[in-house]
Amino acid sequence: MKSKSEVGHAKNVANLNDLISFVDSYGAAYNPTKTGLKLPALQQLAIDAQTDLTNVINKGVAYNHTVNDRGEAFATLPGFATRVMNSLKATDASPELIKDAQGFNRKLQGGRAKPKPPVDPNATPPSSNSISQQSFDQKVQHFQALIAVVASEDSYEPGEDDLKVDGMNVRLAEYVAKNNEVDTAFTALSNARVARNKTLYKSSIGLVDVAKAVKNYVKSVYGAKSPEYAQVSPISFKLILR
């Protein structure tokens, strides 16, 4: 189901196309002096608005993909940390060192990542993004600390490549990369929303204000009770600052 904001943004663009169709039918009688209200400018505005809407959707899909991809990658961390602990316990490590490692392992056993509902790219930017990002940043830090503790034990020499310190550092780099990909995708989505909102809602030159000005111009040319104004008057344009 589409959100109200998604429907609202798309409806504003669709309604602009309806308005353009009417003023185009008026021919030479539609001749505003303001450049931004002339037919070519309106047609370009409609193109720009649709492009921005599409860009937000595409960036939203990309963001959701990176979030899901990161969740799948980090879901393997608790189980892997358990393997590391079992391997460490099989060494000559002191009880104190094992206790230190267990402290970081406990912080990594907070449960597997749950699937997040997809972000509506047209809605308000998710306020939980920074909190979620911090959570994954902390997981990276806890895993990095676990690696440091294990690497300090000279007798830690597992036969499995992925459990070796070098193997763990490879895995750590993958987690960091997944985290950075989400950051990058979120920034792109946020910037796309900003661009869309400027095109649709910026004062005076945004789609909503321009469309309202066009309706007023038609009213001034044909009169408030004219059939022409009756055509464009019901076409609604709403300010949606999201």
ABEGO torsion letter per residue (X at the ends): XBBAAAAAAAAAAAAAAAAAAAAAAAEAABBBABAAABAAAAAAAAAAAAAAAAAAAAAAAAAAAAAAAAAAAAAAAAAAAAAAAAAAAABABBAAAAAAAAAAAAAAAAEBBBBBBBBBAABBBBAAAAAAAAAAAAAAAAAAAAAAAAAABAABBBABAAABAAAAAAAAAAAAAAAAAAAAAAAAAAAAAAAAAAAAABBGABAAAAAAAAAAAAAAAAEAABAAAAAAAABBBBBBBX
